[in-house]
Amino acid sequence: MFFVVTGNGRSGTVAVTCDSAAAALEKAHQFDTDGVTDILITDADGLQHAPAEFYRLYVAQAP
């Protein structure tokens, strides 16, 4: 499964593809640290989630 992390940076839209939920959440946190705003994580079904919701749905539920 893959995830796309997007947001608005100082120079425009930024987007990164990640291979795991944990990597996507880590990238979202890095974006936040770097001052990126409006961060969303898109799942393989095309649904977009804010990082806190994504954590609840994908990371906290992981075995």
TORPA-4810 file (N, C-alpha, C, O; in nm, 3 decimals):
<nodes>
NODE_1_0.085_-0.117_0.000_0.000_0.000_0.000_0.090_0.124_0.000_0.198_0.123_0.059_M
NODE_2_0.046_0.228_-0.066_0.124_0.351_-0.067_0.038_0.468_-0.019_-0.085_0.462_-0.020_F
NODE_3_0.106_0.573_0.024_0.040_0.692_0.077_0.111_0.814_0.019_0.231_0.810_-0.006_F
NODE_4_0.035_0.922_-0.002_0.092_1.047_-0.051_0.068_1.154_0.054_-0.046_1.180_0.094_V
NODE_5_0.176_1.217_0.096_0.169_1.325_0.194_0.183_1.456_0.119_0.280_1.475_0.046_V
NODE_6_0.086_1.546_0.136_0.088_1.674_0.066_0.070_1.789_0.165_0.022_1.771_0.276_T
NODE_7_0.111_1.906_0.121_0.093_2.026_0.202_0.136_2.148_0.123_0.182_2.137_0.009_G
NODE_8_0.121_2.264_0.184_0.160_2.390_0.123_0.285_2.441_0.191_0.285_2.477_0.309_N
NODE_9_0.395_2.444_0.113_0.521_2.495_0.163_0.542_2.639_0.122_0.455_2.700_0.059_G
NODE_10_0.655_2.694_0.157_0.685_2.834_0.124_0.694_2.857_-0.026_0.666_2.966_-0.075_R
NODE_11_0.735_2.753_-0.100_0.751_2.766_-0.244_0.637_2.704_-0.324_0.645_2.692_-0.446_S
NODE_12_0.531_2.664_-0.255_0.417_2.603_-0.323_0.385_2.466_-0.265_0.425_2.433_-0.153_G
NODE_13_0.312_2.389_-0.342_0.268_2.258_-0.297_0.385_2.161_-0.292_0.470_2.158_-0.381_T
NODE_14_0.389_2.081_-0.186_0.488_1.974_-0.172_0.414_1.842_-0.161_0.305_1.836_-0.104_V
NODE_15_0.472_1.736_-0.216_0.411_1.604_-0.212_0.520_1.498_-0.211_0.619_1.508_-0.283_A
NODE_16_0.499_1.395_-0.128_0.594_1.284_-0.117_0.514_1.155_-0.109_0.413_1.148_-0.039_V
NODE_17_0.558_1.052_-0.180_0.496_0.920_-0.174_0.572_0.835_-0.073_0.695_0.834_-0.071_T
NODE_18_0.498_0.763_0.011_0.558_0.677_0.113_0.502_0.535_0.099_0.387_0.517_0.059_C
NODE_19_0.584_0.436_0.133_0.545_0.296_0.118_0.473_0.238_0.238_0.416_0.129_0.229_D
NODE_20_0.474_0.308_0.350_0.408_0.255_0.471_0.336_0.367_0.545_0.366_0.485_0.527_S
NODE_21_0.241_0.328_0.628_0.168_0.425_0.708_0.261_0.497_0.805_0.250_0.618_0.823_A
NODE_22_0.352_0.424_0.866_0.446_0.485_0.961_0.534_0.588_0.891_0.559_0.695_0.946_A
NODE_23_0.581_0.556_0.771_0.666_0.650_0.697_0.586_0.774_0.657_0.639_0.886_0.660_A
NODE_24_0.461_0.756_0.620_0.376_0.870_0.583_0.355_0.962_0.702_0.362_1.084_0.689_A
NODE_25_0.328_0.904_0.818_0.308_0.986_0.937_0.436_1.058_0.977_0.433_1.174_1.018_L
NODE_26_0.549_0.990_0.965_0.678_1.052_0.995_0.703_1.170_0.901_0.751_1.275_0.945_E
NODE_27_0.673_1.153_0.772_0.692_1.262_0.676_0.597_1.378_0.706_0.636_1.494_0.692_K
NODE_28_0.474_1.348_0.746_0.379_1.453_0.783_0.433_1.534_0.901_0.422_1.657_0.903_A
NODE_29_0.490_1.466_0.999_0.549_1.536_1.114_0.669_1.621_1.071_0.689_1.731_1.122_H
NODE_30_0.748_1.568_0.977_0.863_1.644_0.928_0.815_1.768_0.852_0.872_1.877_0.867_Q
NODE_31_0.712_1.753_0.770_0.654_1.868_0.701_0.611_1.974_0.802_0.639_2.093_0.784_F
NODE_32_0.544_1.932_0.908_0.497_2.025_1.011_0.615_2.099_1.074_0.610_2.221_1.093_D
NODE_33_0.719_2.026_1.106_0.839_2.086_1.164_0.902_2.188_1.069_0.957_2.289_1.112_T
NODE_34_0.892_2.159_0.940_0.951_2.247_0.839_0.861_2.366_0.802_0.898_2.446_0.717_D
NODE_35_0.745_2.377_0.866_0.657_2.491_0.842_0.555_2.471_0.731_0.489_2.567_0.690_G
NODE_36_0.542_2.349_0.682_0.442_2.320_0.580_0.304_2.324_0.645_0.287_2.277_0.758_V
NODE_37_0.205_2.379_0.576_0.069_2.389_0.630_-0.027_2.302_0.548_0.009_2.249_0.443_T
NODE_38_-0.148_2.289_0.598_-0.254_2.214_0.529_-0.208_2.073_0.489_-0.229_2.030_0.375_D
NODE_39_-0.147_2.003_0.582_-0.092_1.870_0.556_-0.205_1.768_0.553_-0.288_1.761_0.643_I
NODE_40_-0.204_1.687_0.446_-0.300_1.578_0.431_-0.225_1.453_0.386_-0.124_1.461_0.317_L
NODE_41_-0.276_1.337_0.427_-0.220_1.210_0.384_-0.330_1.138_0.305_-0.438_1.113_0.357_I
NODE_42_-0.300_1.106_0.180_-0.395_1.038_0.093_-0.362_0.889_0.093_-0.247_0.850_0.072_T
NODE_43_-0.465_0.806_0.115_-0.444_0.661_0.117_-0.462_0.603_-0.024_-0.492_0.677_-0.118_D
NODE_44_-0.445_0.473_-0.038_-0.452_0.407_-0.168_-0.592_0.417_-0.231_-0.606_0.402_-0.352_A
NODE_45_-0.694_0.440_-0.150_-0.830_0.456_-0.201_-0.861_0.599_-0.243_-0.971_0.627_-0.290_D
NODE_46_-0.765_0.690_-0.225_-0.785_0.829_-0.262_-0.848_0.914_-0.153_-0.880_1.030_-0.175_G
NODE_47_-0.866_0.856_-0.034_-0.924_0.932_0.078_-0.815_1.012_0.146_-0.704_0.963_0.168_L
NODE_48_-0.846_1.137_0.180_-0.749_1.225_0.245_-0.779_1.236_0.394_-0.895_1.243_0.436_Q
NODE_49_-0.671_1.236_0.473_-0.683_1.241_0.618_-0.584_1.342_0.676_-0.471_1.354_0.629_H
NODE_50_-0.629_1.414_0.778_-0.536_1.496_0.856_-0.445_1.401_0.932_-0.485_1.288_0.960_A
NODE_51_-0.323_1.442_0.967_-0.230_1.351_1.035_-0.286_1.284_1.161_-0.262_1.165_1.182_P
NODE_52_-0.359_1.356_1.245_-0.413_1.296_1.368_-0.514_1.186_1.336_-0.514_1.081_1.400_A
NODE_53_-0.599_1.210_1.238_-0.697_1.110_1.197_-0.626_0.991_1.133_-0.662_0.876_1.158_E
NODE_54_-0.526_1.018_1.051_-0.450_0.912_0.987_-0.384_0.824_1.092_-0.387_0.701_1.080_F
NODE_55_-0.325_0.884_1.193_-0.263_0.806_1.301_-0.365_0.713_1.364_-0.338_0.595_1.383_Y
NODE_56_-0.482_0.765_1.395_-0.587_0.686_1.459_-0.632_0.570_1.370_-0.654_0.459_1.419_R
NODE_57_-0.645_0.595_1.240_-0.696_0.493_1.149_-0.593_0.390_1.106_-0.627_0.273_1.089_L
NODE_58_-0.466_0.431_1.087_-0.368_0.343_1.026_-0.253_0.301_1.118_-0.207_0.187_1.110_Y
NODE_59_-0.208_0.390_1.204_-0.090_0.359_1.284_-0.128_0.299_1.418_-0.071_0.198_1.459_V
NODE_60_-0.221_0.359_1.487_-0.262_0.310_1.619_-0.326_0.173_1.609_-0.321_0.096_1.705_A
NODE_61_-0.387_0.140_1.495_-0.455_0.012_1.475_-0.360_-0.099_1.431_-0.397_-0.216_1.432_Q
NODE_62_-0.237_-0.064_1.393_-0.142_-0.164_1.342_-0.107_-0.264_1.452_-0.095_-0.227_1.569_A
NODE_63_-0.091_-0.391_1.412_-0.057_-0.495_1.512_0.083_-0.478_1.567_0.127_-0.557_1.651_P
</nodes>
